[in-house]
């Protein structure tokens, strides 16, 4: 049985063989771009081009230092930057490996999951876990700004991108506003497009909150992760052009595959601020 030191030696040899075949370019030590940034650009280029595939071992900080003639500190920083962008993952006592980059989910955007995945060139599919009429519990009633006990439609789906489970999403709608919605099969339909085309309702404003939670056994099984894996719980209220809430959403995103991004709105210009004062 191979020892840990033996595994580490084998891993380093594999990394060396990869590096020999890779089109590494000399660094410009007179450039205003830092040496770490230049190494990062080259590593990312090889990953994105497919020369380095998911699961491949990246050269370590010492090896990067030897190859490029730079310090270990610069090599370590380059690897950390590649890792921070989601293109690598570090495993203790083994090294840094190429990984699939995380997909970004932008808070406040009115585009649906299907449209977001299409933008990334991925096929969005869904598996309906539940679709039935029920009554609004206090938290759903609060989001939809309706009375507790009001009849609502509950839709729970497992959303996938390129066949990979990404999110468990629950949506609630007031039945009076969306007659017939409980009869629609959303397995192959975009929810947002259906709402716009059939009910002439379009998302204009979204209120969202995010918190980290641990996956329970059921969620873990559906998402293909281990129990206690970090998930991102998103609560979302979707509003129409009149500011009326029409959809209450609870979603559990895989923390290892999704990155939540928030872009702050541009500050009002001086002229706008003066006109409002």
VEXLUM-502398 format. One record per residue (C-alpha): x negated, z, y negated. Coordinates in steps of 0.1 Angstrom, whole numbers, plus 5000, padded with zeros to 4 digits. Example, Ala and Ser with C-alpha at 12.3 -4.5 7.8 and 13.67 -1.06 7.14 Angstrom:
<atoms>
487750785045 486350715011 
</atoms>
This chain:
<atoms>
500050005000 498649904966 497850184942 498850204905 495350114895 495449814918 498749694904 497349734869 494249534878 496349264894 498649244863 495549204840 494248924862 497648754860 497648784823 494148644821 495148334841 498148284818 495948304787 493448054800 496147784802 497747874769 497147674737 495647954716 494347864682 491548034663 492748274636 492148214599 490348534589 490348424552 494148374551 496448604531 498448624563 497348924584 495548864617 498349054635 500948824620 499048514630 498748634666 502448714665 503348364654 501248214682 502748434709 506348374697 505647994696 504548004733 507548214743 510047994724 508447674738 508747804774 505047824780 505548194785 508748264805 510848574808 509048824830 505548694822 502948954814 501548914779 497848984773 497149344763 495749464730 492249474744 492449124757 493948994725 491049154706 488548994729 490148644728 490648634690 487648844680 489749114663 490249484667 492549644693 494649784664 495449424653 496249324689 498549624693 500349554661 500949194671 502449304704 504549564687 505949304663 506849064692 508549364709 510449464678 511949114676 513249144711 510948894728 508949154748 509449484765 506649734771 506549914805 504450224809 501250174829 502149814835 501949624803 504049414779 506349154794 508248864779 511948944777 515148764765 515648814728 518649014717 521648834703 522748944669 526249064661 526849074623 529049354610 531849234587 531748874598 535248724604 534048484632 535148574667 533048624698 533648264710 532648114677 529548334675 528348224710 529047864703 526847894673 524048014696 524647734721 526147964747 529447914766 531748214759 534048314788 536348604794 537848804822 541148974814 541049334826 544349434812 547149274792 550449464788 552949614764 552549974754 553050214725 550650294697 548750614702 547650804670 544250634666 545650284671 548550354648 546150474622 544050154624 547149924623 548850144597 552050174617 553950464631 552850634663 554850504692 555450164677 555449894705 552049714707 550349464729 547049584746 544449324756 541349434774 538649174783 535149154796 533448904773 530548694787 527948464772 526348204795 527948394824 526248724815 528449024807 528049124771 530949334758 534049514769 536649454742 540049604737 542449474711 545849604700 548649414681 552049514668 554549334690 557049274662 554549074642 553248874672 556348784693 555448624726 551748734725 552148924758 552948604776 549748424766 546848404791 543648474771 541348404800 540348064786 541548094750 539848204719 541948504705 541048434669 541948064672 545148144689 546148384662 545348134635 547047834652 550147994667 550748284643 549048154611 547048474608 543348454598 540748724595 539748774558 538449124558 536949344585 536349724585 533849834611 531950134623 529250164650 527950454671 525750484702 527250594734 526150614771 527750394797 530050554822 530150434858 533050194852 531650044821 528250014837 529649834867 531449584845 528549514822 525949504850 523849794838 523050134851 525050444842 523950624811 522550294796 522850284758 525950094746 527050024710 530650134704 532249934676 535650024661 537049734641 540149684619 540949324611 542949234580 544648924567 544648764533 547149014520 544949304532 547349404559 545849534592 546949324622 544349394649 542749714661 539549664682 537449894703 534349724718 531449834739 528349614735 525249614757 522549784737 519849594757 521249254748 522949294714 521549384681 523949494653 523049354619 524449454586 523849244555 524549434522 526549234497 524649104466 524949344437 527249234409 525449054381 525049224347 527648984332 530149074359 529549444355 530049414317 533249224321 534649494344 533649784321 
</atoms>
